[in-house]
Amino acid sequence: MAAPKTGNKSKKNTLSDFLTEKPGDQDDRISGKDILHAASFKNENTRRILGFLLLTFAMVSFISFTSFFFSWKYDQSFLGDAHWEEYVADIGDGEVKNAMGYLGARWAYTMVHNGFGLGAFALLPYLIFLGLYLLLNYRPFSLLRLLLHTLIFTTWFSLFLGFVFQKWAPLLGGSFGYFSIQQMQTSIGFIGALLFMGIFAFGYYWILGNSNPFEALQEKAANLQKEHQQKVADVQESENLESPFSQSSFEPQILEDEAREDTAITIHFTSEDSDLFSEDSPRDIEEEPEVLPEAIVLKRREDAESDFKEVTKPTKIEMQGGLTIENTTAIEEESVEENLAAKQIEQAYGGINTEYDPRADLSNYRFPSLDLLTDYGNQKQDIDQAEINKSSDLIKNTLLDYKIGISKISASVGPTVTLYEIIPAAGVKISKIKNLEDDIALSLAALGIRIIAPIPGRGTIGIEVPNRNPVMVPMRSILASKKFQECEYQLPVALGKTISNEIFIADLAKMPHLLMAGATGQGKSVGLNAILVSLLYKKHPAYVKFVLVDPKKVELTLFNKIERHFLAKLPGDADAIITENQKVVHTLNSLCEEMDNRYKLLQEAMVRNIIEYNKKFLDRKLNPENGHRFLPYIVVVIDEVADLMMTAGKEIEVPIARLAQLARAIGIHLILATQRPSVNVITGMIKANFPARIAFRVTSKIDSRTILDGNGADQLIGKGDMLYNGGNEMVRLQCPFVDTPEVEKICEFIGEQRAYPTAYLLPEVKDNEKGSGGGGEYDSDDRDSLFEDAARIIVQNQVGSTSMIQRKLKIGYNRAGRLMDQLEDAGVVGPNLGSKARQVLLPDEMALEDFLSNLF
């Protein structure tokens, strides 16, 4: 087959490439589109040439303008329009005195005399900065803002010189300033023109200069108001002391909706508190426990039963300099000492009048108790107010160094990070703050910060700063909360706590599939265990089954003890937890078969999802004799999908994509985890069907964009710090910690109870590629070209393993399976033994060579 005629064509990206083209090269031609691209501003060489020309033009203009003030008397007679043709005809006479010749004299005459006078010099800095930006990509500030300031200053300066020096106005203020002032004095008079010039300068200094000339007056007024309020407070305090009813006799009434999970600190300052921007402001803190914040509404609950253990009175701490810290101690939700999952299931299904109870086989099943989880004590957040104040000051000063004002700042302290929310002053672009991420991290000396600009639905900009003393989130505290115990999700999973210390629980059935990624040692395995433990504490074995795939063979082996309670497997497999790559393909294909079977049942029952089907089945509207059955949820967990994609490729990707696209309605949900979130592992087909993602700390921004479609995962601090993207917004969470001994205790507790006879059996898939085991399906003419190589590998290693042939010969699983069947048919290996390796029937290589010589 002839190679395509590509020739020596190479795309020319610059005009220099076009100009240096050899005339005899007929194949190396440039189209009009290439010439336009090379001449456009997107081309780097074009930008450099234009920048160099602008700098040269600015230098020539400066020399021309300066020389004009010394030579304008001599050059005046040559600058009229009538002398243009005469001068061009007699060019070279040397009569023009301007340093840049006639063209320089005419350019200076146009801009200085007929233009803005000395104000024309103000246009040159903009040309210089624009040239530096195009030439060196150097831009210390916004060029558009500089252009606006340049035009306003040039106009005002020309008018000012025309007003002050009216005798020399055509030279100093230019014709623009001279005639504009004359027209203004004719219209509004001398005083009106003076007022206009003053108001113009005052407005420019106030509005565009971002300065407040009334700052001193506002400060004085604020001090007078503060003194007046202090006098009123002293009078009220003296009256309260004389009153028989003291303030302490009235208990604060707390609104139920104001309850929070843990401690939250809020720091506020406004633009009225001008002293906050002073470096000399003292930081002395004075507590005033009697003063309650006006923003807190107090109301006593009418119910006799209280859902909260501890109620602490909020305190307001005022600091000199205008900074106010509101410290609201946690109003903790009451923990539950027993697992309420059994009672909830009894309430949900106990009242249904049906002869079939999905829990009948394990009616005495006991849910694991909370005592199986380690009690780490009261993990309250210790608020370091000095650290909060210091960090807020550093953020404020760093932004002020770049002329970015702040009208308000607040801080929310979480288990791992603190969120500082700022509201920038009017006129500040968000992009300016986002570009200062590294500068803020340097000033705070933090491991890494993350800027959220803006926070969705809040109208603020968030800066997440890691805490110097992070707090662990125990799994027991999450599962013991009423929020989890009373949760009515189909598949509730506890993912941890947010920055505001709120317990975050998601529904796996609504996700409907989850993609997890994170570097080694960042908490990915703990996150998987937390998800599985959440389901074990909430669901009965009749309602959920797990398909666990663990290529590393060490992460999920603890769940072997609950095989007959919660696990699902293929018929004939010895172990329910899949550790061999070749079995994963069979299991996924079996799940696809289960999916198709379930959809047939839904079609016959005329329902759309598993919830409607199971309800109809329990209401005795479906006949089990027609094949109908109760359908449990199936959760498929694959711990390291990268290893499977390397060894099986499309054989893994296709069934995963099918399940991700179709299986949500019939109760099959996937959880894929990997430590290498590259595009060849998380392909486009897989990624498109996994809207819910969890990212622990990764090593690069590329990995972060692959898993989250955005940056941020590379700036996490590890140890369970993660980002959860549920499709709408990204939430930063601290994953709950569940240790391996805790998982082992839970599995032992469940495994010691009465169980089903076998694990949940998936449908058996017919494999057309397997031989009949000595039935003579393959003859010598149909043998694979790698038959002898595969036979030598098997005999040398004395292991009849399909995966070994797959690895050694670097082939797919299908071809390796056909080779193994051919070896079995020829008599090299024995029949299939399930999960065990086949028996090798030839003892050594010499026997193999004799066998091959007789075979062929």
ZAMARGU-4260 file (C-alpha; in steps of 0.2 Angstrom, whole numbers, plus 5000, padded with zeros to 4 digits):
<rodrens>
0) 5000/5000/5000 | 5007/5017/4994 | 5011/5030/5007 | 5001/5046/5006 | 5009/5060/4997
5) 5013/5071/5010 | 5029/5078/5003 | 5039/5090/5013 | 5025/5101/5018 | 5027/5111/5033
10) 5015/5124/5039 | 5022/5142/5040 | 5017/5151/5055 | 5027/5168/5052 | 5029/5180/5038
15) 5048/5177/5038 | 5045/5159/5034 | 5035/5165/5019 | 5048/5178/5013 | 5062/5165/5015
20) 5053/5152/5004 | 5064/5145/4990 | 5057/5149/4972 | 5059/5132/4966 | 5050/5123/4980
25) 5033/5120/4972 | 5026/5109/4986 | 5030/5121/5000 | 5016/5134/4997 | 5007/5146/5009
30) 4988/5149/5008 | 4980/5165/5011 | 4973/5158/5027 | 4991/5155/5033 | 4996/5173/5029
35) 4982/5181/5038 | 4986/5170/5053 | 5004/5175/5053 | 4999/5194/5052 | 4986/5193/5066
40) 4989/5198/5084 | 4988/5180/5089 | 5005/5177/5081 | 5020/5180/5093 | 5032/5187/5080
45) 5018/5199/5074 | 5015/5205/5092 | 5034/5208/5095 | 5036/5218/5079 | 5021/5229/5083
50) 5028/5231/5101 | 5045/5236/5095 | 5037/5249/5083 | 5026/5256/5097 | 5042/5259/5108
55) 5051/5267/5093 | 5036/5278/5089 | 5035/5284/5108 | 5054/5288/5108 | 5052/5298/5091
60) 5037/5307/5098 | 5046/5312/5114 | 5060/5319/5104 | 5049/5328/5092 | 5038/5336/5106
65) 5053/5341/5116 | 5062/5349/5101 | 5046/5358/5096 | 5047/5370/5111 | 5064/5376/5105
70) 5061/5376/5086 | 5043/5381/5083 | 5047/5399/5079 | 5058/5393/5065 | 5047/5379/5059
75) 5031/5389/5059 | 5032/5394/5041 | 5034/5377/5035 | 5020/5368/5044 | 5005/5375/5034
80) 4996/5364/5022 | 5001/5375/5007 | 5020/5372/5010 | 5018/5353/5010 | 5020/5350/4991
85) 5034/5363/4991 | 5043/5356/5005 | 5042/5338/4998 | 5049/5345/4981 | 5063/5354/4990
90) 5066/5341/5004 | 5084/5341/5010 | 5087/5359/5011 | 5088/5357/5030 | 5078/5373/5034
95) 5067/5364/5047 | 5075/5365/5065 | 5066/5350/5073 | 5077/5336/5078 | 5066/5323/5069
100) 5065/5333/5053 | 5049/5339/5044 | 5039/5324/5049 | 5043/5326/5067 | 5040/5344/5066
105) 5023/5342/5058 | 5018/5328/5071 | 5023/5339/5085 | 5014/5353/5078 | 4998/5343/5076
110) 4999/5335/5094 | 5006/5350/5104 | 5000/5366/5095 | 4984/5360/5087 | 4981/5347/5100
115) 4984/5346/5119 | 5000/5356/5122 | 5010/5349/5136 | 4996/5337/5139 | 5002/5327/5123
120) 5017/5321/5134 | 5004/5311/5145 | 5000/5300/5130 | 5018/5293/5128 | 5018/5282/5144
125) 5003/5273/5138 | 5012/5269/5121 | 5027/5263/5131 | 5017/5251/5142 | 5007/5245/5127
130) 5023/5242/5118 | 5031/5233/5132 | 5016/5222/5134 | 5016/5217/5116 | 5035/5214/5115
135) 5039/5206/5132 | 5021/5202/5139 | 5025/5214/5153 | 5009/5221/5161 | 5011/5228/5179
140) 4993/5234/5179 | 4977/5235/5168 | 4981/5244/5151 | 4962/5248/5149 | 4962/5257/5166
145) 4978/5266/5161 | 4971/5272/5145 | 4956/5279/5154 | 4967/5288/5166 | 4978/5294/5152
150) 4963/5302/5142 | 4955/5310/5157 | 4972/5317/5163 | 4977/5324/5146 | 4960/5332/5143
155) 4960/5340/5161 | 4978/5346/5160 | 4975/5354/5143 | 4960/5363/5150 | 4970/5368/5166
160) 4984/5376/5156 | 4973/5384/5144 | 4964/5392/5159 | 4979/5398/5169 | 4991/5403/5155
165) 4978/5410/5142 | 4992/5421/5134 | 5002/5406/5130 | 4988/5394/5129 | 4990/5388/5110
170) 5008/5383/5115 | 5006/5376/5133 | 4988/5371/5133 | 4986/5368/5114 | 4972/5373/5103
175) 4960/5361/5112 | 4963/5369/5129 | 4963/5387/5122 | 4947/5387/5112 | 4938/5375/5125
180) 4942/5388/5139 | 4937/5403/5128 | 4920/5394/5124 | 4917/5389/5142 | 4920/5407/5148
185) 4908/5414/5135 | 4895/5401/5140 | 4896/5401/5160 | 4909/5414/5164 | 4925/5415/5173
190) 4919/5408/5189 | 4909/5395/5181 | 4924/5389/5172 | 4934/5389/5188 | 4921/5379/5197
195) 4920/5366/5182 | 4939/5364/5183 | 4938/5361/5202 | 4923/5349/5202 | 4931/5339/5188
200) 4948/5337/5197 | 4938/5333/5213 | 4927/5320/5205 | 4942/5312/5197 | 4952/5311/5213
205) 4937/5304/5223 | 4929/5291/5210 | 4943/5285/5199 | 4957/5288/5212 | 4947/5276/5224
210) 4950/5289/5238 | 4938/5296/5251 | 4941/5314/5255 | 4928/5313/5269 | 4937/5299/5278
215) 4942/5311/5292 | 4925/5318/5295 | 4917/5300/5295 | 4929/5294/5307 | 4925/5309/5319
220) 4907/5306/5317 | 4909/5287/5321 | 4919/5291/5337 | 4905/5304/5343 | 4892/5291/5340
225) 4902/5277/5349 | 4904/5289/5364 | 4885/5292/5364 | 4881/5274/5364 | 4893/5271/5378
230) 4885/5284/5389 | 4868/5276/5386 | 4874/5259/5390 | 4881/5265/5406 | 4864/5273/5411
235) 4855/5257/5407 | 4867/5247/5417 | 4865/5258/5432 | 4846/5257/5431 | 4847/5238/5429
240) 4857/5237/5445 | 4843/5246/5455 | 4829/5236/5447 | 4823/5220/5457 | 4823/5210/5440
245) 4840/5207/5435 | 4845/5203/5417 | 4851/5186/5422 | 4834/5180/5427 | 4828/5179/5409
250) 4835/5164/5400 | 4839/5166/5381 | 4827/5157/5370 | 4835/5149/5355 | 4827/5147/5338
255) 4828/5129/5333 | 4833/5133/5315 | 4849/5142/5321 | 4856/5125/5328 | 4873/5121/5321
260) 4883/5105/5322 | 4899/5112/5329 | 4908/5128/5333 | 4908/5143/5321 | 4917/5159/5322
265) 4912/5174/5311 | 4923/5189/5309 | 4916/5205/5302 | 4922/5222/5297 | 4914/5235/5286
270) 4921/5250/5276 | 4915/5262/5290 | 4928/5255/5301 | 4942/5264/5294 | 4954/5260/5308
275) 4955/5242/5303 | 4967/5247/5289 | 4979/5255/5301 | 4995/5245/5306 | 4995/5253/5323
280) 4978/5247/5328 | 4979/5238/5345 | 4972/5220/5346 | 4966/5220/5364 | 4951/5210/5367
285) 4937/5215/5379 | 4923/5203/5383 | 4906/5210/5386 | 4895/5194/5390 | 4880/5204/5393
290) 4878/5211/5376 | 4869/5200/5363 | 4871/5202/5344 | 4856/5210/5337 | 4856/5197/5322
295) 4852/5182/5333 | 4834/5179/5336 | 4829/5171/5352 | 4814/5160/5354 | 4809/5147/5367
300) 4804/5130/5360 | 4786/5125/5365 | 4791/5106/5365 | 4795/5099/5382 | 4808/5087/5373
305) 4824/5096/5368 | 4835/5090/5353 | 4850/5098/5360 | 4862/5095/5374 | 4871/5111/5377
310) 4865/5129/5374 | 4879/5142/5376 | 4875/5161/5376 | 4883/5169/5361 | 4896/5182/5366
315) 4901/5198/5356 | 4919/5203/5357 | 4923/5221/5352 | 4941/5225/5347 | 4949/5242/5345
320) 4950/5246/5326 | 4933/5241/5322 | 4935/5223/5321 | 4921/5212/5328 | 4922/5194/5332
325) 4906/5184/5335 | 4910/5168/5344 | 4895/5156/5344 | 4898/5140/5354 | 4892/5124/5346
330) 4874/5120/5349 | 4877/5101/5348 | 4864/5089/5341 | 4861/5075/5352 | 4869/5058/5348
335) 4860/5042/5347 | 4867/5027/5357 | 4859/5014/5347 | 4857/5010/5329 | 4839/5015/5323
340) 4840/5007/5306 | 4830/4991/5312 | 4816/5002/5319 | 4815/5012/5303 | 4814/4997/5292
345) 4801/4990/5303 | 4791/5006/5302 | 4793/5006/5283 | 4788/4988/5279 | 4780/4981/5295
350) 4763/4988/5291 | 4762/4981/5273 | 4749/4966/5272 | 4760/4954/5262 | 4764/4936/5263
355) 4782/4940/5258 | 4794/4948/5269 | 4812/4951/5262 | 4819/4950/5279 | 4810/4934/5283
360) 4826/4923/5280 | 4836/4934/5292 | 4822/4940/5303 | 4834/4940/5319 | 4847/4950/5310
365) 4855/4963/5322 | 4862/4979/5315 | 4880/4983/5321 | 4881/4994/5337 | 4890/5010/5338
370) 4901/5002/5352 | 4911/4993/5338 | 4918/5010/5333 | 4932/5018/5342 | 4927/5032/5354
375) 4939/5046/5352 | 4931/5057/5364 | 4925/5074/5362 | 4933/5081/5346 | 4929/5099/5348
380) 4937/5112/5338 | 4949/5123/5348 | 4947/5140/5341 | 4964/5150/5341 | 4957/5168/5339
385) 4975/5175/5338 | 4978/5164/5323 | 4961/5170/5315 | 4965/5188/5318 | 4983/5186/5311
390) 4977/5177/5295 | 4964/5190/5292 | 4976/5204/5294 | 4988/5196/5282 | 4975/5193/5269
395) 4969/5211/5271 | 4987/5218/5270 | 4992/5207/5255 | 4976/5213/5245 | 4980/5231/5250
400) 4997/5230/5243 | 4989/5227/5226 | 4977/5241/5229 | 4962/5229/5232 | 4950/5236/5245
405) 4939/5225/5256 | 4922/5230/5262 | 4919/5215/5273 | 4928/5199/5279 | 4922/5184/5289
410) 4929/5167/5294 | 4922/5150/5297 | 4933/5137/5306 | 4931/5119/5300 | 4940/5103/5305
415) 4954/5105/5293 | 4953/5122/5284 | 4946/5139/5288 | 4936/5148/5275 | 4939/5167/5274
420) 4924/5175/5265 | 4928/5193/5258 | 4918/5206/5249 | 4929/5217/5238 | 4926/5235/5237
425) 4916/5242/5222 | 4926/5242/5206 | 4938/5227/5210 | 4938/5213/5197 | 4937/5195/5203
430) 4951/5190/5192 | 4964/5201/5201 | 4960/5192/5217 | 4961/5175/5209 | 4978/5179/5202
435) 4985/5183/5219 | 4983/5165/5225 | 5002/5162/5227 | 5005/5179/5235 | 4992/5176/5248
440) 4999/5158/5252 | 5016/5165/5253 | 5011/5179/5266 | 5001/5166/5276 | 5015/5153/5275
445) 5002/5140/5272 | 5004/5123/5264 | 4992/5129/5250 | 4977/5139/5249 | 4962/5138/5237
450) 4952/5153/5231 | 4934/5151/5226 | 4929/5166/5216 | 4914/5168/5218 | 4906/5156/5231
455) 4890/5150/5222 | 4875/5158/5230 | 4884/5168/5242 | 4890/5184/5233 | 4907/5183/5241
460) 4925/5177/5237 | 4931/5162/5248 | 4949/5159/5253 | 4952/5142/5261 | 4967/5142/5272
465) 4973/5125/5281 | 4972/5125/5300 | 4988/5123/5309 | 4980/5110/5321 | 4967/5100/5311
470) 4954/5090/5320 | 4950/5072/5315 | 4932/5067/5311 | 4928/5050/5319 | 4916/5039/5310
475) 4907/5036/5326 | 4902/5054/5328 | 4895/5054/5311 | 4885/5038/5312 | 4879/5043/5330
480) 4871/5059/5324 | 4852/5061/5322 | 4855/5067/5305 | 4862/5050/5299 | 4851/5039/5310
485) 4835/5048/5304 | 4840/5049/5286 | 4828/5041/5274 | 4839/5040/5259 | 4839/5024/5249
490) 4858/5022/5250 | 4865/5034/5262 | 4883/5037/5263 | 4892/5048/5276 | 4905/5058/5267
495) 4911/5068/5282 | 4910/5086/5288 | 4910/5103/5278 | 4920/5118/5282 | 4905/5125/5293
500) 4906/5108/5303 | 4890/5102/5296 | 4888/5083/5293 | 4887/5079/5275 | 4877/5064/5269
505) 4874/5059/5251 | 4862/5047/5243 | 4871/5035/5231 | 4855/5030/5223 | 4853/5048/5217
510) 4872/5051/5212 | 4869/5037/5204 | 4888/5032/5201 | 4903/5039/5210 | 4921/5042/5203
515) 4935/5043/5216 | 4953/5048/5214 | 4968/5052/5224 | 4986/5050/5226 | 4994/5036/5237
520) 4991/5038/5255 | 4979/5053/5254 | 4963/5044/5261 | 4955/5035/5246 | 4955/5018/5254
525) 4948/5025/5271 | 4934/5034/5260 | 4929/5018/5252 | 4928/5010/5269 | 4918/5024/5276
530) 4905/5022/5262 | 4904/5003/5264 | 4902/5005/5283 | 4889/5018/5281 | 4878/5006/5271
535) 4882/4991/5283 | 4875/5002/5298 | 4859/5007/5288 | 4854/4993/5277 | 4848/4975/5280
540) 4856/4962/5270 | 4840/4959/5261 | 4841/4976/5253 | 4858/4979/5247 | 4872/4968/5240
545) 4890/4972/5236 | 4901/4967/5222 | 4919/4970/5227 | 4934/4971/5215 | 4951/4972/5223
550) 4966/4970/5211 | 4978/4974/5225 | 4971/4959/5236 | 4974/4968/5252 | 4961/4983/5253
555) 4944/4974/5254 | 4948/4957/5260 | 4941/4961/5277 | 4923/4960/5270 | 4926/4942/5266
560) 4918/4938/5283 | 4901/4945/5277 | 4900/4935/5261 | 4884/4926/5264 | 4876/4942/5271
565) 4880/4956/5259 | 4891/4950/5245 | 4887/4944/5227 | 4897/4933/5216 | 4897/4922/5201
570) 4891/4904/5202 | 4906/4892/5205 | 4918/4906/5212 | 4927/4901/5228 | 4929/4919/5234
575) 4917/4933/5233 | 4930/4947/5232 | 4937/4947/5215 | 4956/4949/5214 | 4960/4942/5197
580) 4959/4953/5182 | 4951/4940/5171 | 4937/4937/5182 | 4932/4955/5182 | 4927/4954/5164
585) 4915/4939/5168 | 4908/4948/5183 | 4904/4964/5174 | 4897/4955/5159 | 4886/4945/5172
590) 4880/4962/5179 | 4875/4968/5162 | 4865/4951/5160 | 4857/4955/5178 | 4853/4973/5172
595) 4845/4966/5156 | 4835/4953/5166 | 4829/4967/5179 | 4823/4978/5165 | 4813/4964/5158
600) 4805/4962/5175 | 4801/4981/5176 | 4794/4980/5158 | 4782/4966/5163 | 4777/4975/5179
605) 4775/4991/5169 | 4785/5002/5181 | 4800/5013/5178 | 4812/5010/5193 | 4817/4998/5206
610) 4807/5007/5220 | 4791/5006/5211 | 4794/4988/5207 | 4798/4982/5225 | 4783/4992/5231
615) 4772/4983/5219 | 4780/4966/5223 | 4777/4969/5242 | 4759/4974/5239 | 4756/4956/5231
620) 4753/4964/5214 | 4767/4953/5205 | 4767/4934/5205 | 4783/4925/5210 | 4778/4911/5199
625) 4780/4922/5184 | 4798/4925/5188 | 4796/4941/5199 | 4807/4943/5214 | 4812/4956/5226
630) 4826/4966/5219 | 4840/4972/5231 | 4852/4986/5227 | 4869/4981/5220 | 4884/4992/5224
635) 4899/4988/5213 | 4915/4994/5221 | 4931/4993/5210 | 4946/4999/5221 | 4959/5001/5207
640) 4952/5003/5190 | 4968/5009/5182 | 4976/4991/5183 | 4961/4984/5175 | 4961/4997/5161
645) 4980/4992/5158 | 4977/4974/5156 | 4960/4972/5149 | 4956/4989/5141 | 4940/4989/5130
650) 4934/4973/5138 | 4932/4983/5155 | 4927/4999/5148 | 4912/4993/5138 | 4903/4984/5152
655) 4907/4999/5164 | 4900/5011/5152 | 4884/5001/5149 | 4881/4999/5167 | 4884/5018/5170
660) 4872/5022/5156 | 4858/5011/5160 | 4859/5003/5177 | 4853/5017/5189 | 4835/5013/5187
665) 4836/4995/5192 | 4847/4998/5207 | 4865/4994/5201 | 4877/5008/5206 | 4896/5009/5203
670) 4910/5016/5213 | 4926/5017/5204 | 4942/5022/5213 | 4960/5025/5206 | 4976/5033/5211
675) 4980/5038/5193 | 4966/5049/5186 | 4973/5050/5168 | 4963/5051/5152 | 4968/5034/5147
680) 4961/5027/5163 | 4946/5038/5165 | 4940/5039/5147 | 4928/5050/5140 | 4914/5037/5139
685) 4917/5033/5158 | 4918/5051/5164 | 4902/5057/5155 | 4892/5044/5165 | 4899/5048/5182
690) 4892/5065/5187 | 4897/5063/5205 | 4916/5064/5209 | 4927/5063/5224 | 4945/5070/5223
695) 4957/5067/5237 | 4974/5076/5235 | 4982/5073/5218 | 5000/5077/5212 | 4996/5089/5197
700) 4983/5101/5191 | 4981/5090/5175 | 4975/5076/5187 | 4963/5088/5196 | 4955/5094/5180
705) 4953/5076/5174 | 4944/5071/5189 | 4934/5087/5194 | 4934/5097/5177 | 4943/5110/5187
710) 4958/5115/5198 | 4958/5113/5217 | 4962/5094/5220 | 4981/5098/5219 | 4980/5111/5233
715) 4972/5099/5246 | 4982/5095/5262 | 4979/5076/5262 | 4974/5065/5276 | 4956/5064/5271
720) 4954/5082/5265 | 4943/5080/5249 | 4932/5089/5236 | 4915/5082/5232 | 4907/5087/5216
725) 4889/5082/5215 | 4886/5090/5198 | 4880/5107/5204 | 4893/5114/5216 | 4910/5108/5223
730) 4910/5105/5242 | 4926/5103/5253 | 4924/5090/5266 | 4935/5081/5279 | 4932/5062/5276
735) 4927/5053/5292 | 4941/5041/5299 | 4937/5023/5301 | 4952/5012/5305 | 4955/4994/5299
740) 4952/4986/5317 | 4935/4995/5317 | 4930/4987/5300 | 4936/4970/5306 | 4925/4971/5322
745) 4910/4976/5311 | 4913/4962/5299 | 4915/4949/5313 | 4899/4955/5322 | 4889/4953/5306
750) 4898/4937/5300 | 4895/4928/5317 | 4876/4930/5314 | 4865/4918/5304 | 4867/4920/5286
755) 4860/4915/5269 | 4866/4898/5262 | 4876/4906/5249 | 4881/4923/5243 | 4869/4932/5231
760) 4872/4923/5214 | 4874/4933/5198 | 4868/4926/5182 | 4880/4915/5173 | 4886/4922/5156
765) 4888/4910/5142 | 4906/4911/5135 | 4907/4906/5117 | 4925/4908/5117 | 4929/4894/5129
770) 4932/4876/5123 | 4923/4861/5129 | 4938/4854/5139 | 4945/4841/5127 | 4931/4840/5115
775) 4942/4843/5100 | 4935/4859/5096 | 4952/4866/5089 | 4962/4857/5076 | 4980/4859/5071
780) 4975/4871/5056 | 4966/4883/5068 | 4979/4885/5081 | 4985/4902/5086 | 5002/4908/5080
785) 5007/4910/5098 | 5003/4893/5103 | 5021/4887/5105 | 5026/4902/5114 | 5012/4900/5126
790) 5016/4882/5129 | 5034/4886/5133 | 5028/4899/5146 | 5016/4887/5154 | 5029/4873/5155
795) 5043/4884/5161 | 5033/4891/5175 | 5023/4876/5179 | 5008/4887/5181 | 4992/4885/5170
800) 4986/4903/5171 | 4978/4913/5158 | 4983/4930/5166 | 5001/4925/5165 | 5000/4921/5146
805) 4991/4938/5145 | 5005/4947/5154 | 5020/4938/5146 | 5014/4939/5128 | 5006/4956/5130
810) 4989/4951/5123 | 4971/4953/5127 | 4961/4942/5138 | 4951/4934/5124 | 4966/4929/5114
815) 4974/4922/5130 | 4958/4912/5134 | 4958/4905/5117 | 4976/4900/5119 | 4973/4891/5135
820) 4958/4882/5128 | 4969/4876/5113 | 4983/4870/5126 | 4969/4861/5135 | 4963/4853/5119
825) 4981/4848/5114 | 4985/4840/5131 | 4997/4853/5138 | 4986/4858/5153 | 4972/4851/5162
830) 4953/4856/5163 | 4947/4872/5172 | 4947/4872/5191 | 4938/4888/5195 | 4948/4901/5203
835) 4963/4889/5204 | 4977/4888/5191 | 4976/4873/5179 | 4987/4858/5181 | 5002/4857/5169
840) 5003/4840/5161 | 5021/4841/5154 | 5035/4841/5167 | 5049/4850/5158 | 5054/4859/5142
845) 5062/4843/5134 | 5045/4834/5136 | 5037/4849/5128 | 5049/4849/5113 | 5046/4830/5110
850) 5027/4834/5112 | 5028/4848/5099 | 5038/4838/5086 | 5025/4824/5087 | 5010/4836/5087
855) 5015/4844/5071
</rodrens>
